[in-house]
Amino acid sequence: MQLSVATILKESAARHPDRTAVVDGAVRVSYRQLWLDVLRFAARLRDRGVRPGDRVAVLLPNTADFPRAYYAVLAAGATVVPVHALLVADEVAHVLRHSGCRAVVTAGPLEAVAREAADATGADVLHVTTDGEPLERPEPRDADDTAVILYTSGTTGRPKGALLTHANLVMNATVCAQDLFHLTPDDVVLGCLPLFHSFGQSCAMNAALRAGSALVLSARFTGPGALQLMAEEDVTVFMGVPTMYHALTETAEHGGARPGGLRMAVSGGAALSTALLERFEAAFDTVVLEGYGLTETSPAALFNQLATGRRPGTVGHPIWGVEAAVADPGAEDRIVLLAPGQVGEVVLRGHNVFAGYLDDPAATAAAVVDGWFRTGDLGVHDTDGYLSIVDRKKDLIIRGGFNVYPREVEETLARHPSVAQVSVLGLPDETRGEEICAAVVLRPGATDTPESLVTWARAHLGKHKYPRVVRLLGALPLGPSGKVLKRELREVCA
């Protein structure tokens, strides 16, 4: 069966040609114009040698050029590799090299990093251009072809490329737009989530354009700025991570502008506390739908839904076409489902589950067992079918909605000449959800300070990854096997 993510924009341009598709500052781009821009840039990609099945990286901020580049790569029949905008050049180079990207599309302040990474890998550097003759028609693709490769951190310290198919993404956008958020061409969605991230890309951009809604872009989020933009553009649907909810609520409670027509807010990326949810709903007189998903699940998997009911403190029920269950976390090679009320590993199956990790069959086999995707998160179902996420099987840190794995940070800090031992963990943080803390044992004679180690880490890790907190210890608490006792360490570092 043929299916392309590019069809999302193509069909909306045919049905709603004169409606606004994207708002980028003072610029308003209609669906007709956006699709024409996409076809023109797709033709430019073809002229530069991009062919069906090739991979093209996109390293762009939240501007109208992101959807132009994203859909143009897909219309040309190639695969999009969105790159995290907070990565340093070495990290970007790894993504380009591992995915085999032949080009990277970039602009603005991100171009310097993109060029340094491209120089190290031989990739071309391209800018979005919207002149010239358009591609006659988008390249047809099979539903099971890879549309997007999203890199997600792994426990080995290097990110893995999750292969998302055209079917994965079209279905996720359709279910989000129609079943979860009930988007219409009259809706205005605030796209302040980074579009390189699966939440912003699928739930905000793809879902909004699938419904013919207007997508209002914001390159940099602040509470006052977002509230002002929401009021000016009559935003009806807000999507964000808990950090953003905190900033918006604080601003609103101190007299900030409030949008009059906000009918719904969508939360994901990390757990939203019930207290903050209630504060936000009271401040904005609206309803918050909290959901759950991962990069590997396209991402939406479960949601508090208007149709099936909401229960604060849970992530609701599975979305249409998806199954969720709780399994015995100790059964590594098979799935043993548990009864409601029992805590176990959350497992998922359905149209949203990815096709595997790029060039990593072992990781794929470990992640997908008996047709179920093992999330690595621990949860429990209540008797009404609501799922609560109670803990993480892995030591994942979620800072401001971004996933950070301690192992990667530890391996980087371990390269510092003064560091003898290091263990990284997340500490509770009211603003970011969690803050990254590094517990460090220095080598004998070293005189480094916590501040100097933070400065060094900032230069070697992405902006979302480096620890803002460093604790210097005489020794790490270790168990009999030599494993760091994270619970005791957390008490020491708190």
C-alpha positions as a Python dict, from the first residue, in 0.01 Angstrom:
ca = {
    (1, 'M'): (0, 0, 0),
    (2, 'Q'): (130, 343, -93),
    (3, 'L'): (120, 616, 171),
    (4, 'S'): (333, 923, 240),
    (5, 'V'): (348, 1168, 527),
    (6, 'A'): (366, 1437, 257),
    (7, 'T'): (-1, 1354, 188),
    (8, 'I'): (-90, 1526, 516),
    (9, 'L'): (0, 1865, 372),
    (10, 'K'): (-98, 1785, 13),
    (11, 'E'): (-458, 1698, 104),
    (12, 'S'): (-504, 1994, 337),
    (13, 'A'): (-369, 2228, 69),
    (14, 'A'): (-630, 2089, -170),
    (15, 'R'): (-915, 2121, 82),
    (16, 'H'): (-819, 2447, 254),
    (17, 'P'): (-593, 2634, 8),
    (18, 'D'): (-664, 2985, 135),
    (19, 'R'): (-658, 2911, 508),
    (20, 'T'): (-352, 2996, 712),
    (21, 'A'): (-126, 2695, 765),
    (22, 'V'): (165, 2851, 953),
    (23, 'V'): (213, 3173, 1147),
    (24, 'D'): (578, 3272, 1194),
    (25, 'G'): (598, 3614, 1353),
    (26, 'A'): (451, 3863, 1109),
    (27, 'V'): (455, 3604, 830),
    (28, 'R'): (140, 3407, 749),
    (29, 'V'): (168, 3121, 504),
    (30, 'S'): (-144, 2974, 344),
    (31, 'Y'): (-184, 2605, 277),
    (32, 'R'): (-160, 2667, -97),
    (33, 'Q'): (163, 2864, -57),
    (34, 'L'): (318, 2620, 189),
    (35, 'W'): (259, 2325, -44),
    (36, 'L'): (403, 2520, -338),
    (37, 'D'): (710, 2611, -129),
    (38, 'V'): (748, 2243, -37),
    (39, 'L'): (733, 2127, -399),
    (40, 'R'): (982, 2392, -506),
    (41, 'F'): (1231, 2294, -238),
    (42, 'A'): (1173, 1925, -318),
    (43, 'A'): (1274, 2002, -678),
    (44, 'R'): (1583, 2179, -544),
    (45, 'L'): (1671, 1869, -341),
    (46, 'R'): (1638, 1658, -653),
    (47, 'D'): (1870, 1897, -837),
    (48, 'R'): (2125, 1848, -558),
    (49, 'G'): (2117, 1472, -607),
    (50, 'V'): (1872, 1366, -336),
    (51, 'R'): (1691, 1051, -446),
    (52, 'P'): (1415, 833, -298),
    (53, 'G'): (1546, 648, 5),
    (54, 'D'): (1826, 898, 73),
    (55, 'R'): (1847, 1056, 418),
    (56, 'V'): (1848, 1431, 476),
    (57, 'A'): (1902, 1593, 814),
    (58, 'V'): (1703, 1898, 923),
    (59, 'L'): (1867, 2125, 1181),
    (60, 'L'): (1636, 2425, 1199),
    (61, 'P'): (1464, 2633, 1468),
    (62, 'N'): (1085, 2661, 1501),
    (63, 'T'): (1027, 2873, 1193),
    (64, 'A'): (822, 2822, 877),
    (65, 'D'): (1133, 2675, 716),
    (66, 'F'): (1104, 2365, 935),
    (67, 'P'): (774, 2238, 783),
    (68, 'R'): (898, 2352, 440),
    (69, 'A'): (1211, 2138, 474),
    (70, 'Y'): (1041, 1847, 652),
    (71, 'Y'): (767, 1798, 394),
    (72, 'A'): (999, 1875, 101),
    (73, 'V'): (1235, 1593, 196),
    (74, 'L'): (935, 1359, 220),
    (75, 'A'): (787, 1483, -108),
    (76, 'A'): (1121, 1407, -275),
    (77, 'G'): (1088, 1049, -147),
    (78, 'A'): (1374, 1081, 100),
    (79, 'T'): (1385, 1021, 475),
    (80, 'V'): (1392, 1310, 724),
    (81, 'V'): (1645, 1302, 1007),
    (82, 'P'): (1546, 1583, 1248),
    (83, 'V'): (1843, 1691, 1457),
    (84, 'H'): (1819, 1809, 1817),
    (85, 'A'): (1890, 2182, 1812),
    (86, 'L'): (2074, 2174, 2147),
    (87, 'L'): (2345, 1929, 2040),
    (88, 'V'): (2709, 2028, 1998),
    (89, 'A'): (2890, 1966, 1669),
    (90, 'D'): (3039, 1629, 1768),
    (91, 'E'): (2694, 1501, 1863),
    (92, 'V'): (2542, 1628, 1538),
    (93, 'A'): (2826, 1463, 1346),
    (94, 'H'): (2742, 1129, 1509),
    (95, 'V'): (2380, 1160, 1394),
    (96, 'L'): (2484, 1250, 1037),
    (97, 'R'): (2743, 974, 1020),
    (98, 'H'): (2531, 701, 1178),
    (99, 'S'): (2225, 778, 963),
    (100, 'G'): (2428, 823, 645),
    (101, 'C'): (2278, 1164, 568),
    (102, 'R'): (2390, 1305, 236),
    (103, 'A'): (2284, 1659, 330),
    (104, 'V'): (2175, 1878, 621),
    (105, 'V'): (1925, 2162, 585),
    (106, 'T'): (2000, 2447, 824),
    (107, 'A'): (1983, 2821, 880),
    (108, 'G'): (2043, 3099, 1130),
    (109, 'P'): (2236, 3043, 1452),
    (110, 'L'): (2233, 2665, 1404),
    (111, 'E'): (2427, 2683, 1077),
    (112, 'A'): (2771, 2705, 1240),
    (113, 'V'): (2717, 2377, 1427),
    (114, 'A'): (2568, 2215, 1116),
    (115, 'R'): (2865, 2318, 901),
    (116, 'E'): (3119, 2190, 1152),
    (117, 'A'): (2938, 1856, 1169),
    (118, 'A'): (2896, 1841, 791),
    (119, 'D'): (3267, 1909, 738),
    (120, 'A'): (3344, 1610, 959),
    (121, 'T'): (3110, 1377, 769),
    (122, 'G'): (3112, 1500, 409),
    (123, 'A'): (2744, 1596, 409),
    (124, 'D'): (2623, 1888, 197),
    (125, 'V'): (2485, 2198, 370),
    (126, 'L'): (2162, 2330, 219),
    (127, 'H'): (1928, 2622, 280),
    (128, 'V'): (1554, 2624, 218),
    (129, 'T'): (1481, 2791, -116),
    (130, 'T'): (1131, 2852, -246),
    (131, 'D'): (1199, 2975, -598),
    (132, 'G'): (1226, 2783, -924),
    (133, 'E'): (1000, 2524, -1078),
    (134, 'P'): (816, 2293, -837),
    (135, 'L'): (833, 1916, -835),
    (136, 'E'): (546, 1794, -1051),
    (137, 'R'): (413, 1558, -785),
    (138, 'P'): (541, 1404, -460),
    (139, 'E'): (726, 1075, -484),
    (140, 'P'): (504, 780, -390),
    (141, 'R'): (619, 574, -94),
    (142, 'D'): (509, 247, 62),
    (143, 'A'): (336, 270, 399),
    (144, 'D'): (612, 61, 560),
    (145, 'D'): (896, 273, 419),
    (146, 'T'): (1091, 477, 671),
    (147, 'A'): (971, 838, 674),
    (148, 'V'): (1166, 977, 970),
    (149, 'I'): (1464, 869, 1178),
    (150, 'L'): (1445, 1020, 1525),
    (151, 'Y'): (1745, 981, 1750),
    (152, 'T'): (1673, 886, 2108),
    (153, 'S'): (1925, 847, 2388),
    (154, 'G'): (2024, 496, 2483),
    (155, 'T'): (2175, 333, 2789),
    (156, 'T'): (2499, 273, 2597),
    (157, 'G'): (2566, 646, 2596),
    (158, 'R'): (2510, 696, 2224),
    (159, 'P'): (2169, 782, 2079),
    (160, 'K'): (1991, 522, 1866),
    (161, 'G'): (1803, 599, 1545),
    (162, 'A'): (1435, 503, 1578),
    (163, 'L'): (1282, 417, 1239),
    (164, 'L'): (932, 563, 1205),
    (165, 'T'): (733, 463, 898),
    (166, 'H'): (491, 666, 689),
    (167, 'A'): (208, 456, 834),
    (168, 'N'): (329, 522, 1190),
    (169, 'L'): (325, 898, 1146),
    (170, 'V'): (14, 938, 930),
    (171, 'M'): (-188, 726, 1173),
    (172, 'N'): (-54, 911, 1478),
    (173, 'A'): (-130, 1251, 1326),
    (174, 'T'): (-477, 1139, 1221),
    (175, 'V'): (-569, 990, 1559),
    (176, 'C'): (-434, 1296, 1742),
    (177, 'A'): (-620, 1537, 1516),
    (178, 'Q'): (-951, 1353, 1496),
    (179, 'D'): (-993, 1127, 1800),
    (180, 'L'): (-793, 1299, 2074),
    (181, 'F'): (-796, 1674, 2013),
    (182, 'H'): (-1092, 1706, 1771),
    (183, 'L'): (-903, 1965, 1567),
    (184, 'T'): (-1085, 2157, 1292),
    (185, 'P'): (-980, 2420, 1036),
    (186, 'D'): (-1102, 2681, 1286),
    (187, 'D'): (-847, 2579, 1549),
    (188, 'V'): (-523, 2767, 1614),
    (189, 'V'): (-249, 2551, 1768),
    (190, 'L'): (50, 2704, 1946),
    (191, 'G'): (364, 2525, 1826),
    (192, 'C'): (613, 2622, 2094),
    (193, 'L'): (732, 2263, 2134),
    (194, 'P'): (1055, 2202, 1940),
    (195, 'L'): (965, 2054, 1604),
    (196, 'F'): (1271, 1827, 1605),
    (197, 'H'): (1111, 1649, 1901),
    (198, 'S'): (850, 1377, 1842),
    (199, 'F'): (585, 1552, 2056),
    (200, 'G'): (605, 1882, 1868),
    (201, 'Q'): (651, 1716, 1532),
    (202, 'S'): (367, 1463, 1543),
    (203, 'C'): (112, 1595, 1792),
    (204, 'A'): (146, 1965, 1709),
    (205, 'M'): (276, 2012, 1352),
    (206, 'N'): (153, 1699, 1174),
    (207, 'A'): (-179, 1685, 1361),
    (208, 'A'): (-253, 2055, 1305),
    (209, 'L'): (-175, 2036, 935),
    (210, 'R'): (-371, 1710, 905),
    (211, 'A'): (-681, 1892, 1031),
    (212, 'G'): (-629, 2210, 831),
    (213, 'S'): (-569, 2409, 1151),
    (214, 'A'): (-332, 2704, 1183),
    (215, 'L'): (4, 2632, 1348),
    (216, 'V'): (152, 2930, 1535),
    (217, 'L'): (528, 2886, 1571),
    (218, 'S'): (749, 3019, 1848),
    (219, 'A'): (1126, 2983, 1825),
    (220, 'R'): (1189, 3055, 2194),
    (221, 'F'): (951, 2984, 2479),
    (222, 'T'): (897, 3216, 2773),
    (223, 'G'): (585, 3235, 2988),
    (224, 'P'): (507, 3602, 2917),
    (225, 'G'): (597, 3572, 2549),
    (226, 'A'): (384, 3261, 2496),
    (227, 'L'): (85, 3413, 2675),
    (228, 'Q'): (108, 3730, 2470),
    (229, 'L'): (129, 3525, 2149),
    (230, 'M'): (-166, 3310, 2252),
    (231, 'A'): (-376, 3621, 2315),
    (232, 'E'): (-272, 3793, 1990),
    (233, 'E'): (-333, 3489, 1770),
    (234, 'D'): (-649, 3364, 1947),
    (235, 'V'): (-490, 3027, 2018),
    (236, 'T'): (-749, 2757, 2089),
    (237, 'V'): (-517, 2460, 2161),
    (238, 'F'): (-193, 2471, 2357),
    (239, 'M'): (54, 2182, 2363),
    (240, 'G'): (348, 2174, 2599),
    (241, 'V'): (560, 1998, 2859),
    (242, 'P'): (520, 2053, 3237),
    (243, 'T'): (797, 2315, 3240),
    (244, 'M'): (586, 2528, 3008),
    (245, 'Y'): (273, 2476, 3215),
    (246, 'H'): (461, 2599, 3520),
    (247, 'A'): (581, 2913, 3339),
    (248, 'L'): (238, 2992, 3193),
    (249, 'T'): (60, 2941, 3522),
    (250, 'E'): (306, 3158, 3712),
    (251, 'T'): (273, 3434, 3450),
    (252, 'A'): (-106, 3418, 3444),
    (253, 'E'): (-131, 3426, 3823),
    (254, 'H'): (81, 3743, 3825),
    (255, 'G'): (-144, 3928, 3583),
    (256, 'G'): (-19, 3811, 3243),
    (257, 'A'): (-241, 3824, 2934),
    (258, 'R'): (-478, 3530, 2897),
    (259, 'P'): (-619, 3393, 2572),
    (260, 'G'): (-996, 3410, 2565),
    (261, 'G'): (-1066, 3110, 2342),
    (262, 'L'): (-832, 2842, 2478),
    (263, 'R'): (-1053, 2531, 2466),
    (264, 'M'): (-791, 2266, 2535),
    (265, 'A'): (-437, 2211, 2656),
    (266, 'V'): (-228, 1900, 2589),
    (267, 'S'): (54, 1786, 2816),
    (268, 'G'): (323, 1526, 2755),
    (269, 'G'): (696, 1466, 2770),
    (270, 'A'): (702, 1418, 3149),
    (271, 'A'): (457, 1372, 3433),
    (272, 'L'): (240, 1676, 3505),
    (273, 'S'): (167, 1706, 3875),
    (274, 'T'): (-199, 1709, 3970),
    (275, 'A'): (-150, 2032, 4162),
    (276, 'L'): (-5, 2211, 3859),
    (277, 'L'): (-277, 2069, 3633),
    (278, 'E'): (-544, 2205, 3864),
    (279, 'R'): (-373, 2544, 3888),
    (280, 'F'): (-350, 2572, 3509),
    (281, 'E'): (-712, 2470, 3452),
    (282, 'A'): (-827, 2725, 3708),
    (283, 'A'): (-610, 3003, 3568),
    (284, 'F'): (-717, 2948, 3207),
    (285, 'D'): (-1068, 2805, 3253),
    (286, 'T'): (-987, 2516, 3024),
    (287, 'V'): (-925, 2140, 3026),
    (288, 'V'): (-585, 1967, 3021),
    (289, 'L'): (-541, 1632, 2848),
    (290, 'E'): (-229, 1454, 2971),
    (291, 'G'): (-83, 1176, 2760),
    (292, 'Y'): (206, 935, 2739),
    (293, 'G'): (429, 811, 2463),
    (294, 'L'): (783, 766, 2344),
    (295, 'T'): (981, 843, 2033),
    (296, 'E'): (946, 475, 1941),
    (297, 'T'): (565, 502, 1955),
    (298, 'S'): (535, 794, 1711),
    (299, 'P'): (484, 921, 1996),
    (300, 'A'): (121, 922, 2124),
    (301, 'A'): (24, 596, 2296),
    (302, 'L'): (-214, 675, 2584),
    (303, 'F'): (-415, 985, 2667),
    (304, 'N'): (-673, 1122, 2900),
    (305, 'Q'): (-948, 1158, 2642),
    (306, 'L'): (-1278, 1339, 2626),
    (307, 'A'): (-1443, 1020, 2496),
    (308, 'T'): (-1307, 779, 2760),
    (309, 'G'): (-1276, 1017, 3054),
    (310, 'R'): (-1001, 1199, 3240),
    (311, 'R'): (-835, 1110, 3567),
    (312, 'P'): (-559, 1347, 3689),
    (313, 'G'): (-247, 1165, 3796),
    (314, 'T'): (-289, 904, 3521),
    (315, 'V'): (-209, 899, 3150),
    (316, 'G'): (-555, 773, 3065),
    (317, 'H'): (-639, 502, 2813),
    (318, 'P'): (-474, 380, 2492),
    (319, 'I'): (-539, 585, 2180),
    (320, 'W'): (-746, 437, 1897),
    (321, 'G'): (-583, 127, 1747),
    (322, 'V'): (-327, 82, 2024),
    (323, 'E'): (-311, -167, 2311),
    (324, 'A'): (-139, -103, 2643),
    (325, 'A'): (-65, -358, 2914),
    (326, 'V'): (153, -409, 3218),
    (327, 'A'): (401, -697, 3205),
    (328, 'D'): (637, -876, 3439),
    (329, 'P'): (961, -672, 3415),
    (330, 'G'): (1167, -974, 3516),
    (331, 'A'): (1072, -1181, 3211),
    (332, 'E'): (1330, -1052, 2963),
    (333, 'D'): (1265, -1283, 2666),
    (334, 'R'): (886, -1301, 2677),
    (335, 'I'): (584, -1094, 2773),
    (336, 'V'): (394, -1207, 3081),
    (337, 'L'): (95, -978, 3137),
    (338, 'L'): (-7, -878, 3489),
    (339, 'A'): (-351, -812, 3633),
    (340, 'P'): (-487, -465, 3720),
    (341, 'G'): (-336, -331, 4040),
    (342, 'Q'): (1, -499, 3984),
    (343, 'V'): (303, -282, 3907),
    (344, 'G'): (507, -388, 3605),
    (345, 'E'): (665, -270, 3283),
    (346, 'V'): (437, -81, 3046),
    (347, 'V'): (420, -255, 2707),
    (348, 'L'): (249, -131, 2391),
    (349, 'R'): (147, -263, 2052),
    (350, 'G'): (-36, -117, 1755),
    (351, 'H'): (5, 104, 1449),
    (352, 'N'): (226, 348, 1643),
    (353, 'V'): (513, 110, 1722),
    (354, 'F'): (829, 187, 1528),
    (355, 'A'): (1005, -41, 1279),
    (356, 'G'): (1318, -80, 1491),
    (357, 'Y'): (1651, 86, 1557),
    (358, 'L'): (1875, 173, 1264),
    (359, 'D'): (2148, -90, 1218),
    (360, 'D'): (2090, -229, 1568),
    (361, 'P'): (1903, -561, 1549),
    (362, 'A'): (2002, -657, 1905),
    (363, 'A'): (1848, -342, 2052),
    (364, 'T'): (1540, -390, 1834),
    (365, 'A'): (1496, -750, 1948),
    (366, 'A'): (1527, -644, 2312),
    (367, 'A'): (1274, -363, 2266),
    (368, 'V'): (1005, -553, 2073),
    (369, 'V'): (916, -890, 2228),
    (370, 'D'): (620, -1105, 2123),
    (371, 'G'): (491, -809, 1922),
    (372, 'W'): (493, -578, 2226),
    (373, 'F'): (718, -274, 2265),
    (374, 'R'): (883, -266, 2606),
    (375, 'T'): (884, 95, 2724),
    (376, 'G'): (1119, 57, 3019),
    (377, 'D'): (869, 246, 3235),
    (378, 'L'): (688, 94, 3529),
    (379, 'G'): (313, 144, 3557),
    (380, 'V'): (-10, 10, 3697),
    (381, 'H'): (-366, -17, 3564),
    (382, 'D'): (-660, 56, 3790),
    (383, 'T'): (-987, -134, 3762),
    (384, 'D'): (-1128, 129, 3524),
    (385, 'G'): (-840, 87, 3280),
    (386, 'Y'): (-656, 411, 3360),
    (387, 'L'): (-278, 372, 3350),
    (388, 'S'): (-48, 543, 3598),
    (389, 'I'): (327, 568, 3542),
    (390, 'V'): (481, 502, 3882),
    (391, 'D'): (854, 482, 3819),
    (392, 'R'): (1120, 430, 3555),
    (393, 'K'): (1285, 98, 3497),
    (394, 'K'): (1586, 281, 3364),
    (395, 'D'): (1752, 580, 3525),
    (396, 'L'): (1614, 820, 3268),
    (397, 'I'): (1617, 1188, 3361),
    (398, 'I'): (1352, 1411, 3202),
    (399, 'R'): (1465, 1772, 3218),
    (400, 'G'): (1220, 2022, 3076),
    (401, 'G'): (1059, 1751, 2863),
    (402, 'F'): (1390, 1632, 2713),
    (403, 'N'): (1517, 1281, 2782),
    (404, 'V'): (1866, 1261, 2930),
    (405, 'Y'): (2035, 931, 3014),
    (406, 'P'): (2288, 944, 3301),
    (407, 'R'): (2525, 701, 3128),
    (408, 'E'): (2596, 939, 2840),
    (409, 'V'): (2664, 1229, 3078),
    (410, 'E'): (2881, 1007, 3300),
    (411, 'E'): (3092, 889, 3008),
    (412, 'T'): (3156, 1247, 2900),
    (413, 'L'): (3246, 1369, 3248),
    (414, 'A'): (3471, 1068, 3300),
    (415, 'R'): (3694, 1209, 3024),
    (416, 'H'): (3774, 1513, 3238),
    (417, 'P'): (4137, 1474, 3356),
    (418, 'S'): (4048, 1554, 3719),
    (419, 'V'): (3751, 1319, 3753),
    (420, 'A'): (3814, 986, 3922),
    (421, 'Q'): (3455, 872, 3962),
    (422, 'V'): (3121, 1016, 3860),
    (423, 'S'): (2757, 921, 3893),
    (424, 'V'): (2471, 1122, 3746),
    (425, 'L'): (2113, 1136, 3866),
    (426, 'G'): (1806, 1355, 3848),
    (427, 'L'): (1699, 1575, 4137),
    (428, 'P'): (1343, 1710, 4171),
    (429, 'D'): (1312, 2060, 4030),
    (430, 'E'): (998, 2273, 4041),
    (431, 'T'): (1069, 2447, 3710),
    (432, 'R'): (1230, 2174, 3497),
    (433, 'G'): (1072, 1866, 3652),
    (434, 'E'): (1418, 1727, 3715),
    (435, 'E'): (1762, 1884, 3725),
    (436, 'I'): (2076, 1695, 3630),
    (437, 'C'): (2319, 1642, 3918),
    (438, 'A'): (2668, 1496, 3889),
    (439, 'A'): (2827, 1346, 4199),
    (440, 'V'): (3202, 1362, 4140),
    (441, 'V'): (3504, 1217, 4316),
    (442, 'L'): (3815, 1409, 4212),
    (443, 'R'): (4157, 1260, 4150),
    (444, 'P'): (4416, 1317, 4424),
    (445, 'G'): (4560, 1666, 4408),
    (446, 'A'): (4287, 1802, 4177),
    (447, 'T'): (4160, 2147, 4269),
    (448, 'D'): (3861, 2177, 4035),
    (449, 'T'): (3546, 2339, 4169),
    (450, 'P'): (3182, 2252, 4097),
    (451, 'E'): (3160, 2569, 3888),
    (452, 'S'): (3460, 2478, 3671),
    (453, 'L'): (3321, 2128, 3612),
    (454, 'V'): (2984, 2273, 3506),
    (455, 'T'): (3165, 2505, 3263),
    (456, 'W'): (3362, 2215, 3116),
    (457, 'A'): (3052, 1998, 3082),
    (458, 'R'): (2864, 2279, 2907),
    (459, 'A'): (3127, 2278, 2633),
    (460, 'H'): (3109, 1901, 2579),
    (461, 'L'): (2737, 1822, 2607),
    (462, 'G'): (2414, 1948, 2456),
    (463, 'K'): (2247, 2234, 2639),
    (464, 'H'): (1979, 2000, 2775),
    (465, 'K'): (2230, 1742, 2897),
    (466, 'Y'): (2504, 1909, 3097),
    (467, 'P'): (2466, 1903, 3477),
    (468, 'R'): (2378, 2234, 3639),
    (469, 'V'): (2452, 2084, 3980),
    (470, 'V'): (2783, 1922, 4078),
    (471, 'R'): (2848, 1772, 4420),
    (472, 'L'): (3209, 1694, 4515),
    (473, 'L'): (3226, 1383, 4734),
    (474, 'G'): (3504, 1192, 4901),
    (475, 'A'): (3358, 863, 4777),
    (476, 'L'): (3047, 731, 4606),
    (477, 'P'): (2815, 504, 4805),
    (478, 'L'): (2870, 154, 4666),
    (479, 'G'): (2698, -180, 4719),
    (480, 'P'): (2872, -516, 4765),
    (481, 'S'): (2907, -564, 4390),
    (482, 'G'): (3056, -219, 4341),
    (483, 'K'): (2739, -72, 4195),
    (484, 'V'): (2660, 287, 4290),
    (485, 'L'): (2366, 299, 4529),
    (486, 'K'): (2158, 568, 4359),
    (487, 'R'): (1903, 593, 4640),
    (488, 'E'): (2171, 672, 4898),
    (489, 'L'): (2347, 902, 4653),
    (490, 'R'): (2023, 1095, 4595),
    (491, 'E'): (1994, 1154, 4969),
    (492, 'V'): (2351, 1282, 4982),
    (493, 'C'): (2305, 1512, 4682),
    (494, 'A'): (1960, 1649, 4764),
}
